[in-house]
């Protein structure tokens, strides 16, 4: 975290605060979802367009009894299920958590679309969800507004002059769903399931830990820098300044990610 409180490659705290907080603000509408949880299955290689939606859970019909459980228990237990799967073009793998997430998304979409049709009692959850959905889908209005809804937050980021002000601004963003510095949420205490504790995780990074340093991930880093540059251009920066700031943001995130435990070390 100390990187947010000192100069990095000649940039003062004020500029860093705008970069660190401004970029997540601009990206919030298009931010990809959550940490990768799906169990990786490497065998299916045929492409499909979307993840399938269907019954979840284990079934004996998934088994391939032609395989000896002594030689390959995984293929024995799930062979038929594996052979019937296809990895969608939009995904790098497929697994139980990914399928569960897709099923939940379809259910939520169905509920939301019904709520969006209107005609619900005033003050009801259906009315509130429907109004929110229609407002979010009003792209004409959103295009008219542009960055106007973000100007107050961006201005606060620009004027943050101390670590304390930066921390306060980061806390404000948490209330709006962002996590530029620290991500917090209540979870069940793993040592005492009768109480809740506050979980803390570093925020801000958009790539996997290895993607910041792995030579094989250079293409991903280049695309990410281009993505940040285009967002900063939308905020009013010149092409040259936006490109330089994008490289600085990548360097900041790489330094923030470096000391984190790897999945193996944290297991």
C-alpha positions, 0 to 999 in steps of 0.5 A, a space after each residue: 500500500 505504501 506506493 499510494 503514499 509516495 512518489 512513483 516515477 516522479 508523479 506526486 501524491 495528487 496525481 497518483 490519487 487521481 490515477 488510482 481512484 479515477 481509473 476504477 471510477 471510469 471502469 466501474 460500469 464495465 468492470 469484469 466480475 469477480 475472482 476466478 473460482 471455477 474448477 479448471 477442466 482442461 480436456 474439452 477443447 471444442 468451442 461453443 458460444 455460451 456456457 450451457 444452462 441446465 441441471 447442476 450437481 453430481 449424477 451417476 450418469 456423469 460416470 465413465 465406467 469403461 475407465 478403471 478407477 484405479 488408473 484414472 478415478 477422475 475420468 471414471 467419476 466424471 468422464 461422460 460429463 467431461 466428454 459432453 462439455 464444450 468450452 465457450 468462445 468467451 471462456 478459458 475453462 469450464 467447471 461447476 462454479 462457472 455453470 452455477 454462476 451462469 444458472 444464477 445469472 439466467 434466473 436473475 435476468 428473468 426476474 429483472 426482465 419481468 420487473 422491468 415490464 412495470 405495473 408493480 405496486 409502488 414501493 414493492 421490490 419489483 417496482 424498485 428493481 424495474 425502475 433501476 433496470 430501466 434507468 440503467 438500460 437507458 443508454 440514450 440518457 447515459 450518453 447524454 450525461 457522459 462523465 457528469 455523474 463522476 465529476 465530483 468523485 474525480 475532482 475529489 481524487 484530484 484534490 486529495 493531498 494527504 494519505 488520510 484524504 486518500 484513505 477517506 476517498 477510498 472508503 467513500 468509493 467502497 460505499 459505491 461498490 468500488 475498491 481502489 485501495 482496500 476491499 472489505 466485506 463481512 464474512 463468517 469467522 472461520 474459527 468461530 461460525 457464531 460471529 462475523 469478522 471484517 475481511 480485508 483484501 487489496 483492491 485496484 489490480 485488474 490482472 492476475 498476479 503473474 500477468 504483471 511480470 510473465 513475459 508470455 503475458 506481454 500482449 495482455 499488458 499491452 491491451 490493458 494499457 491501451 484500455 486504460 489509455 482510452 478511458 483516461 482520454 475520455 476523462 479529458 486527458 491528451 493522448 500523450 498524457 493518458 498513455 504515460 499515466 496508463 503505463 504508470 498505473 500498470 507499474 503501480 499495480 504490478 508493485 502492489 501485486 508483487 508482495 501478495 501470496 501466490 495461490 500455492 503459498 496462501 493455501 
